[in-house]
Amino acid sequence: MSGPGYQQTLGGLGLAAEGYRPGTPPAGLGGDAADVDGPAARESHCPECGRTGRDYRPWYRPAHMFQPGSYRAFACCAACGHVEEF
Ligand SMILES: [Zn+2]
């Protein structure tokens, strides 16, 4: 196993299968929200183990055909692996 435990949890959500890719979304697709969500995650507390400061893991799906783009963000605890969506 390598990396924080939440990597496996994130992978298990099936985001990639739904067309999402990891990374900060472009402006207009949640880029503005990312400016807020990033610091919020880093200052937040893990509800599972109480650790302060979680990793911010943004995902987004570009608009395609008639499907609008989408942005999803997760606060992930490197200590216990807990994953919480914003
Ligand atoms: Zn935790």
PDB file of the backbone (N, CA, C, O) and the ligand in Angstrom, with CONECT records:
HET     ZN  A 101       1
ATOM      1  N   MET A   1       0.841  -1.191   0.000  1.00  0.00           N
ATOM      2  CA  MET A   1       0.000   0.000   0.000  1.00  0.00           C
ATOM      3  C   MET A   1       0.878   1.244   0.000  1.00  0.00           C
ATOM      4  O   MET A   1       1.865   1.313   0.733  1.00  0.00           O
ATOM      5  N   SER A   2       0.529   2.204  -0.802  1.00  0.00           N
ATOM      6  CA  SER A   2       1.291   3.448  -0.836  1.00  0.00           C
ATOM      7  C   SER A   2       0.345   4.638  -0.795  1.00  0.00           C
ATOM      8  O   SER A   2      -0.783   4.566  -1.282  1.00  0.00           O
ATOM      9  N   GLY A   3       0.804   5.705  -0.226  1.00  0.00           N
ATOM     10  CA  GLY A   3      -0.006   6.911  -0.156  1.00  0.00           C
ATOM     11  C   GLY A   3      -1.014   6.825   0.978  1.00  0.00           C
ATOM     12  O   GLY A   3      -1.148   5.790   1.630  1.00  0.00           O
ATOM     13  N   PRO A   4      -1.715   7.919   1.202  1.00  0.00           N
ATOM     14  CA  PRO A   4      -2.705   7.967   2.282  1.00  0.00           C
ATOM     15  C   PRO A   4      -3.810   6.937   2.062  1.00  0.00           C
ATOM     16  O   PRO A   4      -4.118   6.582   0.925  1.00  0.00           O
ATOM     17  N   GLY A   5      -4.396   6.467   3.143  1.00  0.00           N
ATOM     18  CA  GLY A   5      -5.419   5.445   3.067  1.00  0.00           C
ATOM     19  C   GLY A   5      -6.651   5.857   2.289  1.00  0.00           C
ATOM     20  O   GLY A   5      -7.371   5.006   1.766  1.00  0.00           O
ATOM     21  N   TYR A   6      -6.898   7.143   2.207  1.00  0.00           N
ATOM     22  CA  TYR A   6      -8.127   7.570   1.540  1.00  0.00           C
ATOM     23  C   TYR A   6      -8.069   7.417   0.025  1.00  0.00           C
ATOM     24  O   TYR A   6      -9.095   7.501  -0.650  1.00  0.00           O
ATOM     25  N   GLN A   7      -6.868   7.192  -0.512  1.00  0.00           N
ATOM     26  CA  GLN A   7      -6.772   7.029  -1.964  1.00  0.00           C
ATOM     27  C   GLN A   7      -7.648   5.879  -2.432  1.00  0.00           C
ATOM     28  O   GLN A   7      -8.330   5.965  -3.453  1.00  0.00           O
ATOM     29  N   GLN A   8      -7.612   4.805  -1.662  1.00  0.00           N
ATOM     30  CA  GLN A   8      -8.394   3.633  -2.031  1.00  0.00           C
ATOM     31  C   GLN A   8      -9.893   3.935  -1.920  1.00  0.00           C
ATOM     32  O   GLN A   8     -10.693   3.497  -2.747  1.00  0.00           O
ATOM     33  N   THR A   9     -10.252   4.695  -0.874  1.00  0.00           N
ATOM     34  CA  THR A   9     -11.657   5.061  -0.695  1.00  0.00           C
ATOM     35  C   THR A   9     -12.142   5.917  -1.854  1.00  0.00           C
ATOM     36  O   THR A   9     -13.228   5.700  -2.390  1.00  0.00           O
ATOM     37  N   LEU A  10     -11.328   6.890  -2.234  1.00  0.00           N
ATOM     38  CA  LEU A  10     -11.696   7.743  -3.359  1.00  0.00           C
ATOM     39  C   LEU A  10     -11.837   6.915  -4.633  1.00  0.00           C
ATOM     40  O   LEU A  10     -12.771   7.109  -5.411  1.00  0.00           O
ATOM     41  N   GLY A  11     -10.909   6.000  -4.833  1.00  0.00           N
ATOM     42  CA  GLY A  11     -10.966   5.158  -6.018  1.00  0.00           C
ATOM     43  C   GLY A  11     -12.221   4.306  -6.049  1.00  0.00           C
ATOM     44  O   GLY A  11     -12.758   4.000  -7.114  1.00  0.00           O
ATOM     45  N   GLY A  12     -12.685   3.924  -4.853  1.00  0.00           N
ATOM     46  CA  GLY A  12     -13.860   3.082  -4.757  1.00  0.00           C
ATOM     47  C   GLY A  12     -15.158   3.809  -5.047  1.00  0.00           C
ATOM     48  O   GLY A  12     -16.201   3.171  -5.191  1.00  0.00           O
ATOM     49  N   LEU A  13     -15.117   5.128  -5.137  1.00  0.00           N
ATOM     50  CA  LEU A  13     -16.320   5.900  -5.417  1.00  0.00           C
ATOM     51  C   LEU A  13     -16.724   5.819  -6.883  1.00  0.00           C
ATOM     52  O   LEU A  13     -17.844   6.182  -7.240  1.00  0.00           O
ATOM     53  N   GLY A  14     -15.834   5.352  -7.717  1.00  0.00           N
ATOM     54  CA  GLY A  14     -16.164   5.201  -9.134  1.00  0.00           C
ATOM     55  C   GLY A  14     -16.215   6.505  -9.904  1.00  0.00           C
ATOM     56  O   GLY A  14     -16.871   6.598 -10.941  1.00  0.00           O
ATOM     57  N   LEU A  15     -15.525   7.508  -9.396  1.00  0.00           N
ATOM     58  CA  LEU A  15     -15.554   8.813 -10.068  1.00  0.00           C
ATOM     59  C   LEU A  15     -14.972   8.737 -11.475  1.00  0.00           C
ATOM     60  O   LEU A  15     -15.524   9.306 -12.417  1.00  0.00           O
ATOM     61  N   ALA A  16     -13.867   8.036 -11.606  1.00  0.00           N
ATOM     62  CA  ALA A  16     -13.220   7.938 -12.919  1.00  0.00           C
ATOM     63  C   ALA A  16     -14.149   7.272 -13.929  1.00  0.00           C
ATOM     64  O   ALA A  16     -14.187   7.655 -15.099  1.00  0.00           O
ATOM     65  N   ALA A  17     -14.898   6.272 -13.465  1.00  0.00           N
ATOM     66  CA  ALA A  17     -15.825   5.571 -14.353  1.00  0.00           C
ATOM     67  C   ALA A  17     -16.948   6.483 -14.817  1.00  0.00           C
ATOM     68  O   ALA A  17     -17.538   6.264 -15.875  1.00  0.00           O
ATOM     69  N   GLU A  18     -17.244   7.515 -14.019  1.00  0.00           N
ATOM     70  CA  GLU A  18     -18.295   8.458 -14.379  1.00  0.00           C
ATOM     71  C   GLU A  18     -17.758   9.623 -15.204  1.00  0.00           C
ATOM     72  O   GLU A  18     -18.494  10.559 -15.518  1.00  0.00           O
ATOM     73  N   GLY A  19     -16.491   9.565 -15.548  1.00  0.00           N
ATOM     74  CA  GLY A  19     -15.909  10.597 -16.400  1.00  0.00           C
ATOM     75  C   GLY A  19     -15.214  11.703 -15.639  1.00  0.00           C
ATOM     76  O   GLY A  19     -14.756  12.678 -16.234  1.00  0.00           O
ATOM     77  N   TYR A  20     -15.131  11.559 -14.326  1.00  0.00           N
ATOM     78  CA  TYR A  20     -14.450  12.587 -13.542  1.00  0.00           C
ATOM     79  C   TYR A  20     -12.942  12.383 -13.590  1.00  0.00           C
ATOM     80  O   TYR A  20     -12.453  11.262 -13.733  1.00  0.00           O
ATOM     81  N   ARG A  21     -12.237  13.461 -13.470  1.00  0.00           N
ATOM     82  CA  ARG A  21     -10.788  13.388 -13.374  1.00  0.00           C
ATOM     83  C   ARG A  21     -10.336  14.211 -12.174  1.00  0.00           C
ATOM     84  O   ARG A  21     -10.964  15.212 -11.829  1.00  0.00           O
ATOM     85  N   PRO A  22      -9.244  13.788 -11.540  1.00  0.00           N
ATOM     86  CA  PRO A  22      -8.783  14.529 -10.373  1.00  0.00           C
ATOM     87  C   PRO A  22      -8.109  15.827 -10.788  1.00  0.00           C
ATOM     88  O   PRO A  22      -7.409  15.883 -11.799  1.00  0.00           O
ATOM     89  N   GLY A  23      -8.328  16.858 -10.005  1.00  0.00           N
ATOM     90  CA  GLY A  23      -7.680  18.129 -10.289  1.00  0.00           C
ATOM     91  C   GLY A  23      -8.610  19.294 -10.043  1.00  0.00           C
ATOM     92  O   GLY A  23      -9.823  19.131  -9.910  1.00  0.00           O
ATOM     93  N   THR A  24      -8.024  20.462  -9.984  1.00  0.00           N
ATOM     94  CA  THR A  24      -8.811  21.672  -9.783  1.00  0.00           C
ATOM     95  C   THR A  24      -9.575  22.002 -11.057  1.00  0.00           C
ATOM     96  O   THR A  24      -8.981  22.072 -12.133  1.00  0.00           O
ATOM     97  N   PRO A  25     -10.870  22.204 -10.950  1.00  0.00           N
ATOM     98  CA  PRO A  25     -11.684  22.480 -12.135  1.00  0.00           C
ATOM     99  C   PRO A  25     -11.366  23.847 -12.724  1.00  0.00           C
ATOM    100  O   PRO A  25     -10.925  24.746 -12.008  1.00  0.00           O
ATOM    101  N   PRO A  26     -11.585  24.007 -14.014  1.00  0.00           N
ATOM    102  CA  PRO A  26     -11.365  25.306 -14.638  1.00  0.00           C
ATOM    103  C   PRO A  26     -12.395  26.324 -14.163  1.00  0.00           C
ATOM    104  O   PRO A  26     -13.443  25.952 -13.635  1.00  0.00           O
ATOM    105  N   ALA A  27     -12.100  27.595 -14.348  1.00  0.00           N
ATOM    106  CA  ALA A  27     -13.043  28.645 -13.961  1.00  0.00           C
ATOM    107  C   ALA A  27     -14.367  28.420 -14.681  1.00  0.00           C
ATOM    108  O   ALA A  27     -14.389  28.052 -15.856  1.00  0.00           O
ATOM    109  N   GLY A  28     -15.452  28.639 -13.983  1.00  0.00           N
ATOM    110  CA  GLY A  28     -16.762  28.432 -14.561  1.00  0.00           C
ATOM    111  C   GLY A  28     -17.296  27.044 -14.297  1.00  0.00           C
ATOM    112  O   GLY A  28     -18.477  26.774 -14.516  1.00  0.00           O
ATOM    113  N   LEU A  29     -16.431  26.160 -13.827  1.00  0.00           N
ATOM    114  CA  LEU A  29     -16.853  24.789 -13.515  1.00  0.00           C
ATOM    115  C   LEU A  29     -16.464  24.458 -12.081  1.00  0.00           C
ATOM    116  O   LEU A  29     -15.958  23.373 -11.796  1.00  0.00           O
ATOM    117  N   GLY A  30     -16.704  25.393 -11.199  1.00  0.00           N
ATOM    118  CA  GLY A  30     -16.383  25.147  -9.805  1.00  0.00           C
ATOM    119  C   GLY A  30     -15.029  25.694  -9.398  1.00  0.00           C
ATOM    120  O   GLY A  30     -14.607  25.530  -8.253  1.00  0.00           O
ATOM    121  N   GLY A  31     -14.344  26.345 -10.335  1.00  0.00           N
ATOM    122  CA  GLY A  31     -13.038  26.910 -10.006  1.00  0.00           C
ATOM    123  C   GLY A  31     -13.125  27.918  -8.878  1.00  0.00           C
ATOM    124  O   GLY A  31     -12.232  28.017  -8.037  1.00  0.00           O
ATOM    125  N   ASP A  32     -14.222  28.667  -8.878  1.00  0.00           N
ATOM    126  CA  ASP A  32     -14.408  29.638  -7.806  1.00  0.00           C
ATOM    127  C   ASP A  32     -14.642  28.938  -6.476  1.00  0.00           C
ATOM    128  O   ASP A  32     -14.115  29.349  -5.442  1.00  0.00           O
ATOM    129  N   ALA A  33     -15.437  27.875  -6.516  1.00  0.00           N
ATOM    130  CA  ALA A  33     -15.717  27.121  -5.292  1.00  0.00           C
ATOM    131  C   ALA A  33     -14.441  26.488  -4.763  1.00  0.00           C
ATOM    132  O   ALA A  33     -14.258  26.360  -3.553  1.00  0.00           O
ATOM    133  N   ALA A  34     -13.560  26.093  -5.673  1.00  0.00           N
ATOM    134  CA  ALA A  34     -12.318  25.452  -5.258  1.00  0.00           C
ATOM    135  C   ALA A  34     -11.470  26.397  -4.415  1.00  0.00           C
ATOM    136  O   ALA A  34     -10.764  25.962  -3.505  1.00  0.00           O
ATOM    137  N   ASP A  35     -11.542  27.686  -4.718  1.00  0.00           N
ATOM    138  CA  ASP A  35     -10.782  28.661  -3.942  1.00  0.00           C
ATOM    139  C   ASP A  35     -11.238  28.679  -2.491  1.00  0.00           C
ATOM    140  O   ASP A  35     -10.462  28.985  -1.586  1.00  0.00           O
ATOM    141  N   VAL A  36     -12.495  28.350  -2.286  1.00  0.00           N
ATOM    142  CA  VAL A  36     -13.062  28.337  -0.941  1.00  0.00           C
ATOM    143  C   VAL A  36     -12.901  26.960  -0.296  1.00  0.00           C
ATOM    144  O   VAL A  36     -12.555  26.850   0.880  1.00  0.00           O
ATOM    145  N   ASP A  37     -13.154  25.925  -1.076  1.00  0.00           N
ATOM    146  CA  ASP A  37     -13.155  24.568  -0.542  1.00  0.00           C
ATOM    147  C   ASP A  37     -11.761  24.118  -0.109  1.00  0.00           C
ATOM    148  O   ASP A  37     -11.617  23.409   0.887  1.00  0.00           O
ATOM    149  N   GLY A  38     -10.747  24.526  -0.847  1.00  0.00           N
ATOM    150  CA  GLY A  38      -9.386  24.119  -0.515  1.00  0.00           C
ATOM    151  C   GLY A  38      -8.996  24.541   0.892  1.00  0.00           C
ATOM    152  O   GLY A  38      -8.660  23.696   1.722  1.00  0.00           O
ATOM    153  N   PRO A  39      -9.037  25.847   1.169  1.00  0.00           N
ATOM    154  CA  PRO A  39      -8.706  26.309   2.529  1.00  0.00           C
ATOM    155  C   PRO A  39      -9.649  25.731   3.579  1.00  0.00           C
ATOM    156  O   PRO A  39      -9.233  25.449   4.703  1.00  0.00           O
ATOM    157  N   ALA A  40     -10.920  25.555   3.214  1.00  0.00           N
ATOM    158  CA  ALA A  40     -11.890  25.017   4.178  1.00  0.00           C
ATOM    159  C   ALA A  40     -11.497  23.607   4.596  1.00  0.00           C
ATOM    160  O   ALA A  40     -11.593  23.252   5.771  1.00  0.00           O
ATOM    161  N   ALA A  41     -11.056  22.811   3.640  1.00  0.00           N
ATOM    162  CA  ALA A  41     -10.650  21.438   3.955  1.00  0.00           C
ATOM    163  C   ALA A  41      -9.419  21.439   4.844  1.00  0.00           C
ATOM    164  O   ALA A  41      -9.332  20.671   5.802  1.00  0.00           O
ATOM    165  N   ARG A  42      -8.479  22.296   4.527  1.00  0.00           N
ATOM    166  CA  ARG A  42      -7.221  22.317   5.280  1.00  0.00           C
ATOM    167  C   ARG A  42      -7.401  22.827   6.708  1.00  0.00           C
ATOM    168  O   ARG A  42      -6.560  22.579   7.572  1.00  0.00           O
ATOM    169  N   GLU A  43      -8.502  23.540   6.952  1.00  0.00           N
ATOM    170  CA  GLU A  43      -8.754  24.051   8.303  1.00  0.00           C
ATOM    171  C   GLU A  43      -9.800  23.226   9.046  1.00  0.00           C
ATOM    172  O   GLU A  43     -10.112  23.504  10.204  1.00  0.00           O
ATOM    173  N   SER A  44     -10.336  22.218   8.380  1.00  0.00           N
ATOM    174  CA  SER A  44     -11.436  21.465   8.974  1.00  0.00           C
ATOM    175  C   SER A  44     -10.932  20.331   9.868  1.00  0.00           C
ATOM    176  O   SER A  44      -9.754  19.974   9.860  1.00  0.00           O
ATOM    177  N   HIS A  45     -11.865  19.788  10.631  1.00  0.00           N
ATOM    178  CA  HIS A  45     -11.557  18.686  11.532  1.00  0.00           C
ATOM    179  C   HIS A  45     -12.169  17.401  10.994  1.00  0.00           C
ATOM    180  O   HIS A  45     -13.277  17.404  10.456  1.00  0.00           O
ATOM    181  N   CYS A  46     -11.452  16.328  11.141  1.00  0.00           N
ATOM    182  CA  CYS A  46     -11.978  15.033  10.727  1.00  0.00           C
ATOM    183  C   CYS A  46     -13.051  14.585  11.716  1.00  0.00           C
ATOM    184  O   CYS A  46     -12.799  14.532  12.920  1.00  0.00           O
ATOM    185  N   PRO A  47     -14.255  14.261  11.215  1.00  0.00           N
ATOM    186  CA  PRO A  47     -15.321  13.829  12.118  1.00  0.00           C
ATOM    187  C   PRO A  47     -15.059  12.438  12.696  1.00  0.00           C
ATOM    188  O   PRO A  47     -15.698  12.024  13.663  1.00  0.00           O
ATOM    189  N   GLU A  48     -14.127  11.739  12.099  1.00  0.00           N
ATOM    190  CA  GLU A  48     -13.851  10.364  12.526  1.00  0.00           C
ATOM    191  C   GLU A  48     -12.809  10.303  13.643  1.00  0.00           C
ATOM    192  O   GLU A  48     -13.013   9.649  14.665  1.00  0.00           O
ATOM    193  N   CYS A  49     -11.684  10.999  13.429  1.00  0.00           N
ATOM    194  CA  CYS A  49     -10.595  10.879  14.403  1.00  0.00           C
ATOM    195  C   CYS A  49     -10.226  12.209  15.060  1.00  0.00           C
ATOM    196  O   CYS A  49      -9.417  12.247  15.987  1.00  0.00           O
ATOM    197  N   GLY A  50     -10.828  13.307  14.571  1.00  0.00           N
ATOM    198  CA  GLY A  50     -10.619  14.597  15.204  1.00  0.00           C
ATOM    199  C   GLY A  50      -9.386  15.349  14.754  1.00  0.00           C
ATOM    200  O   GLY A  50      -9.119  16.445  15.246  1.00  0.00           O
ATOM    201  N   ARG A  51      -8.628  14.782  13.826  1.00  0.00           N
ATOM    202  CA  ARG A  51      -7.434  15.442  13.334  1.00  0.00           C
ATOM    203  C   ARG A  51      -7.811  16.758  12.634  1.00  0.00           C
ATOM    204  O   ARG A  51      -8.806  16.829  11.913  1.00  0.00           O
ATOM    205  N   THR A  52      -7.009  17.775  12.860  1.00  0.00           N
ATOM    206  CA  THR A  52      -7.246  19.059  12.214  1.00  0.00           C
ATOM    207  C   THR A  52      -6.439  19.145  10.926  1.00  0.00           C
ATOM    208  O   THR A  52      -5.250  18.829  10.899  1.00  0.00           O
ATOM    209  N   GLY A  53      -7.096  19.570   9.877  1.00  0.00           N
ATOM    210  CA  GLY A  53      -6.400  19.743   8.609  1.00  0.00           C
ATOM    211  C   GLY A  53      -6.527  18.524   7.721  1.00  0.00           C
ATOM    212  O   GLY A  53      -5.790  17.549   7.869  1.00  0.00           O
ATOM    213  N   ARG A  54      -7.465  18.591   6.804  1.00  0.00           N
ATOM    214  CA  ARG A  54      -7.651  17.488   5.873  1.00  0.00           C
ATOM    215  C   ARG A  54      -7.170  17.885   4.480  1.00  0.00           C
ATOM    216  O   ARG A  54      -7.081  19.066   4.145  1.00  0.00           O
ATOM    217  N   ASP A  55      -6.868  16.878   3.692  1.00  0.00           N
ATOM    218  CA  ASP A  55      -6.403  17.130   2.336  1.00  0.00           C
ATOM    219  C   ASP A  55      -7.601  17.428   1.426  1.00  0.00           C
ATOM    220  O   ASP A  55      -8.658  16.808   1.535  1.00  0.00           O
ATOM    221  N   TYR A  56      -7.405  18.370   0.550  1.00  0.00           N
ATOM    222  CA  TYR A  56      -8.442  18.767  -0.387  1.00  0.00           C
ATOM    223  C   TYR A  56      -8.238  18.007  -1.692  1.00  0.00           C
ATOM    224  O   TYR A  56      -7.177  18.093  -2.311  1.00  0.00           O
ATOM    225  N   ARG A  57      -9.249  17.273  -2.100  1.00  0.00           N
ATOM    226  CA  ARG A  57      -9.147  16.467  -3.322  1.00  0.00           C
ATOM    227  C   ARG A  57     -10.298  16.809  -4.269  1.00  0.00           C
ATOM    228  O   ARG A  57     -11.380  16.232  -4.167  1.00  0.00           O
ATOM    229  N   PRO A  58     -10.068  17.734  -5.177  1.00  0.00           N
ATOM    230  CA  PRO A  58     -11.116  18.112  -6.133  1.00  0.00           C
ATOM    231  C   PRO A  58     -11.142  17.187  -7.352  1.00  0.00           C
ATOM    232  O   PRO A  58     -10.106  16.710  -7.815  1.00  0.00           O
ATOM    233  N   TRP A  59     -12.332  16.953  -7.847  1.00  0.00           N
ATOM    234  CA  TRP A  59     -12.517  16.208  -9.093  1.00  0.00           C
ATOM    235  C   TRP A  59     -13.467  17.009  -9.960  1.00  0.00           C
ATOM    236  O   TRP A  59     -14.305  17.751  -9.448  1.00  0.00           O
ATOM    237  N   TYR A  60     -13.345  16.867 -11.245  1.00  0.00           N
ATOM    238  CA  TYR A  60     -14.309  17.537 -12.107  1.00  0.00           C
ATOM    239  C   TYR A  60     -14.519  16.749 -13.387  1.00  0.00           C
ATOM    240  O   TYR A  60     -13.687  15.943 -13.805  1.00  0.00           O
ATOM    241  N   ARG A  61     -15.653  17.016 -13.980  1.00  0.00           N
ATOM    242  CA  ARG A  61     -15.992  16.385 -15.244  1.00  0.00           C
ATOM    243  C   ARG A  61     -16.296  17.493 -16.253  1.00  0.00           C
ATOM    244  O   ARG A  61     -17.220  18.282 -16.054  1.00  0.00           O
ATOM    245  N   PRO A  62     -15.537  17.549 -17.310  1.00  0.00           N
ATOM    246  CA  PRO A  62     -15.765  18.605 -18.299  1.00  0.00           C
ATOM    247  C   PRO A  62     -17.123  18.434 -18.977  1.00  0.00           C
ATOM    248  O   PRO A  62     -17.631  17.319 -19.095  1.00  0.00           O
ATOM    249  N   ALA A  63     -17.697  19.533 -19.415  1.00  0.00           N
ATOM    250  CA  ALA A  63     -18.943  19.445 -20.165  1.00  0.00           C
ATOM    251  C   ALA A  63     -18.693  18.646 -21.435  1.00  0.00           C
ATOM    252  O   ALA A  63     -17.643  18.760 -22.067  1.00  0.00           O
ATOM    253  N   HIS A  64     -19.692  17.827 -21.795  1.00  0.00           N
ATOM    254  CA  HIS A  64     -19.536  16.979 -22.973  1.00  0.00           C
ATOM    255  C   HIS A  64     -20.891  16.795 -23.630  1.00  0.00           C
ATOM    256  O   HIS A  64     -21.851  16.369 -22.988  1.00  0.00           O
ATOM    257  N   MET A  65     -20.963  17.113 -24.889  1.00  0.00           N
ATOM    258  CA  MET A  65     -22.228  17.020 -25.620  1.00  0.00           C
ATOM    259  C   MET A  65     -23.297  17.800 -24.852  1.00  0.00           C
ATOM    260  O   MET A  65     -23.147  18.997 -24.608  1.00  0.00           O
ATOM    261  N   PHE A  66     -24.382  17.107 -24.473  1.00  0.00           N
ATOM    262  CA  PHE A  66     -25.460  17.792 -23.761  1.00  0.00           C
ATOM    263  C   PHE A  66     -25.338  17.640 -22.250  1.00  0.00           C
ATOM    264  O   PHE A  66     -26.208  18.070 -21.493  1.00  0.00           O
ATOM    265  N   GLN A  67     -24.240  17.019 -21.830  1.00  0.00           N
ATOM    266  CA  GLN A  67     -24.044  16.802 -20.408  1.00  0.00           C
ATOM    267  C   GLN A  67     -23.250  17.971 -19.828  1.00  0.00           C
ATOM    268  O   GLN A  67     -22.132  18.243 -20.266  1.00  0.00           O
ATOM    269  N   PRO A  68     -23.822  18.657 -18.850  1.00  0.00           N
ATOM    270  CA  PRO A  68     -23.101  19.784 -18.263  1.00  0.00           C
ATOM    271  C   PRO A  68     -21.893  19.321 -17.462  1.00  0.00           C
ATOM    272  O   PRO A  68     -21.841  18.178 -17.009  1.00  0.00           O
ATOM    273  N   GLY A  69     -20.935  20.200 -17.290  1.00  0.00           N
ATOM    274  CA  GLY A  69     -19.776  19.879 -16.476  1.00  0.00           C
ATOM    275  C   GLY A  69     -20.164  19.758 -15.020  1.00  0.00           C
ATOM    276  O   GLY A  69     -21.233  20.206 -14.605  1.00  0.00           O
ATOM    277  N   SER A  70     -19.298  19.156 -14.263  1.00  0.00           N
ATOM    278  CA  SER A  70     -19.614  18.929 -12.859  1.00  0.00           C
ATOM    279  C   SER A  70     -18.349  19.003 -12.019  1.00  0.00           C
ATOM    280  O   SER A  70     -17.253  18.678 -12.476  1.00  0.00           O
ATOM    281  N   TYR A  71     -18.531  19.438 -10.787  1.00  0.00           N
ATOM    282  CA  TYR A  71     -17.416  19.566  -9.852  1.00  0.00           C
ATOM    283  C   TYR A  71     -17.781  18.891  -8.547  1.00  0.00           C
ATOM    284  O   TYR A  71     -18.854  19.130  -7.994  1.00  0.00           O
ATOM    285  N   ARG A  72     -16.891  18.051  -8.060  1.00  0.00           N
ATOM    286  CA  ARG A  72     -17.095  17.407  -6.761  1.00  0.00           C
ATOM    287  C   ARG A  72     -15.805  17.518  -5.975  1.00  0.00           C
ATOM    288  O   ARG A  72     -14.711  17.341  -6.510  1.00  0.00           O
ATOM    289  N   ALA A  73     -15.952  17.812  -4.712  1.00  0.00           N
ATOM    290  CA  ALA A  73     -14.762  18.004  -3.885  1.00  0.00           C
ATOM    291  C   ALA A  73     -14.873  17.174  -2.616  1.00  0.00           C
ATOM    292  O   ALA A  73     -15.959  16.975  -2.070  1.00  0.00           O
ATOM    293  N   PHE A  74     -13.720  16.695  -2.163  1.00  0.00           N
ATOM    294  CA  PHE A  74     -13.687  15.824  -1.005  1.00  0.00           C
ATOM    295  C   PHE A  74     -12.623  16.300  -0.027  1.00  0.00           C
ATOM    296  O   PHE A  74     -11.530  16.716  -0.410  1.00  0.00           O
ATOM    297  N   ALA A  75     -12.984  16.225   1.249  1.00  0.00           N
ATOM    298  CA  ALA A  75     -12.011  16.475   2.309  1.00  0.00           C
ATOM    299  C   ALA A  75     -11.580  15.115   2.827  1.00  0.00           C
ATOM    300  O   ALA A  75     -12.405  14.313   3.267  1.00  0.00           O
ATOM    301  N   CYS A  76     -10.263  14.862   2.770  1.00  0.00           N
ATOM    302  CA  CYS A  76      -9.768  13.523   3.085  1.00  0.00           C
ATOM    303  C   CYS A  76      -8.786  13.584   4.247  1.00  0.00           C
ATOM    304  O   CYS A  76      -7.885  14.422   4.272  1.00  0.00           O
ATOM    305  N   CYS A  77      -8.971  12.694   5.196  1.00  0.00           N
ATOM    306  CA  CYS A  77      -8.105  12.647   6.370  1.00  0.00           C
ATOM    307  C   CYS A  77      -6.948  11.682   6.124  1.00  0.00           C
ATOM    308  O   CYS A  77      -7.155  10.494   5.876  1.00  0.00           O
ATOM    309  N   ALA A  78      -5.736  12.210   6.195  1.00  0.00           N
ATOM    310  CA  ALA A  78      -4.553  11.384   5.960  1.00  0.00           C
ATOM    311  C   ALA A  78      -4.257  10.477   7.149  1.00  0.00           C
ATOM    312  O   ALA A  78      -3.504   9.510   7.034  1.00  0.00           O
ATOM    313  N   ALA A  79      -4.860  10.801   8.296  1.00  0.00           N
ATOM    314  CA  ALA A  79      -4.589  10.018   9.504  1.00  0.00           C
ATOM    315  C   ALA A  79      -5.404   8.730   9.539  1.00  0.00           C
ATOM    316  O   ALA A  79      -4.869   7.655   9.812  1.00  0.00           O
ATOM    317  N   CYS A  80      -6.707   8.845   9.259  1.00  0.00           N
ATOM    318  CA  CYS A  80      -7.561   7.662   9.391  1.00  0.00           C
ATOM    319  C   CYS A  80      -8.190   7.226   8.086  1.00  0.00           C
ATOM    320  O   CYS A  80      -8.812   6.166   8.019  1.00  0.00           O
ATOM    321  N   GLY A  81      -8.036   8.039   7.037  1.00  0.00           N
ATOM    322  CA  GLY A  81      -8.549   7.648   5.734  1.00  0.00           C
ATOM    323  C   GLY A  81      -9.994   8.022   5.490  1.00  0.00           C
ATOM    324  O   GLY A  81     -10.571   7.645   4.470  1.00  0.00           O
ATOM    325  N   HIS A  82     -10.588   8.763   6.418  1.00  0.00           N
ATOM    326  CA  HIS A  82     -11.981   9.163   6.252  1.00  0.00           C
ATOM    327  C   HIS A  82     -12.127  10.125   5.070  1.00  0.00           C
ATOM    328  O   HIS A  82     -11.307  11.025   4.886  1.00  0.00           O
ATOM    329  N   VAL A  83     -13.177   9.924   4.274  1.00  0.00           N
ATOM    330  CA  VAL A  83     -13.435  10.765   3.108  1.00  0.00           C
ATOM    331  C   VAL A  83     -14.823  11.382   3.253  1.00  0.00           C
ATOM    332  O   VAL A  83     -15.804  10.677   3.489  1.00  0.00           O
ATOM    333  N   GLU A  84     -14.892  12.693   3.112  1.00  0.00           N
ATOM    334  CA  GLU A  84     -16.173  13.386   3.204  1.00  0.00           C
ATOM    335  C   GLU A  84     -16.336  14.315   2.008  1.00  0.00           C
ATOM    336  O   GLU A  84     -15.441  15.096   1.685  1.00  0.00           O
ATOM    337  N   GLU A  85     -17.494  14.220   1.356  1.00  0.00           N
ATOM    338  CA  GLU A  85     -17.732  15.105   0.221  1.00  0.00           C
ATOM    339  C   GLU A  85     -18.287  16.433   0.716  1.00  0.00           C
ATOM    340  O   GLU A  85     -19.067  16.485   1.667  1.00  0.00           O
ATOM    341  N   PHE A  86     -17.874  17.494   0.059  1.00  0.00           N
ATOM    342  CA  PHE A  86     -18.393  18.816   0.418  1.00  0.00           C
ATOM    343  C   PHE A  86     -19.864  18.934   0.082  1.00  0.00           C
ATOM    344  O   PHE A  86     -20.469  19.980   0.316  1.00  0.00           O
TER     345      PHE A  86
HETATM  346 ZN    ZN A 101      -9.453  11.150  10.523  1.00  0.00          ZN2+
END
